[in-house]
Amino acid sequence: MVDLKGQYHKIKTEVDAGIQEVLDTTAFINGPAVKEFQSDFEKYLGVKHVIPCANGTDALQIAMMALNLKPGDEVITASFTYVATAEVIGLLGLTPILVDVNPDTYDIDLDAVEKQITSKTKAIVPVHLFGQCANIERLITLAKKYKLFVIEDVAQAIGADYTFSNGTTAKAGTIGTVGCTSFFPSKNLGCYGDGGAIYTNDDDLAKKLRMIAHHGQSVQYVHDVLGVNSRLDTIQAAILKVKLKHLDEYAAARNKVADLYDKAFAGNKNLITPKRSPQSTHVFHQYTLQLVNLDRSKLREQLAERGIASMVYYPIPLHHQKAFSSDRFQDKDFPVTLHLCSHVLSLPMHTELDEETVNYITKTVLELIG
Ligand SMILES: *Cc1c(COP(=O)(O)O)cnc(C)c1O
């Protein structure tokens, strides 16, 4: 699905020098590269504050802690997403309220969101799934109407641009109350281990986020609130500093692959290619097809026999997971999520895919489905 080795080899000299510098200075925790990456990333995103942390799941957890959400508060998110989004809601004693998604863009269905809003609702967590922005403008309007926080899960959409109806643009994750992202190796801006970050334009919130990520400490050995220990380590920051310079180039390479897939599959009655939102650029974290009248398991097996990887993101809706089971969630309210879980298929998508390989993949897929 990804080729991290090929990508590393192209930037090896710079990455190795960055890592070596950390080893030479032994500044493993909060070394200079952390601040440098933070500042470069703030400039890239056009956001006032980036708070680096240990991973994307921590980013979501720290955001919810900093917003003073209390046990019993309800947080609305999509049933069709990676588990981390909903997991931290439950972990903090908050109540995850799962809703359906839109069939074209896979983002949270705002009509379903509005139906679930109660006096206990405190926040909405839109997920910019597979690499393009959710309908964030309408979501912000809804959040303002009900005075809700917006916690953007931007783990899959680092670098995507959203265009508002007045023509202005902003990077995914910089629009809501707070944005949370991941630098897991296979993400669009991946480090070589775990990493994550939180972004916000709110000065007070930034202070609080930083404090919570650092044991709730305001001054050394003074702990004002309960926090966690969540840091981006210096070696990872040194790697990210190098990779950030290539991020737009990486998105362009992914888009080139997506265009080739789109072109090859256009008009095929058994394949629905990913829809592009008119408000957002797509950074193609995943290229996800919907299969029509095809045996997905058999197709995956046949692809594997021909050396082609494929994945199902995600096979089980969150509202079917034991960890999130609740009488409040009924299948009749999740028609799109249920359909997607049994019909989506993601094809290899990364920065090192050449045209010849993509052609082999598309030719094979089309042959297999007849
Ligand atoms: C990867 C991912 C996360 C969690 O990131 P980690 O760094 O693995 O903790 C959260 N949400 C979504 C949508 C993701 O894809």
Boltz pocket constraint, residues with backbone or C-beta under 6 A from the ligand:
constraints:
  - pocket:
      binder: B
      contacts: [[A, 54], [A, 55], [A, 56], [A, 57], [A, 58], [A, 81], [A, 82], [A, 84], [A, 85], [A, 127], [A, 153], [A, 155], [A, 156], [A, 181], [A, 182], [A, 183], [A, 184], [A, 194], [A, 195], [A, 196]]
      max_distance: 6.0
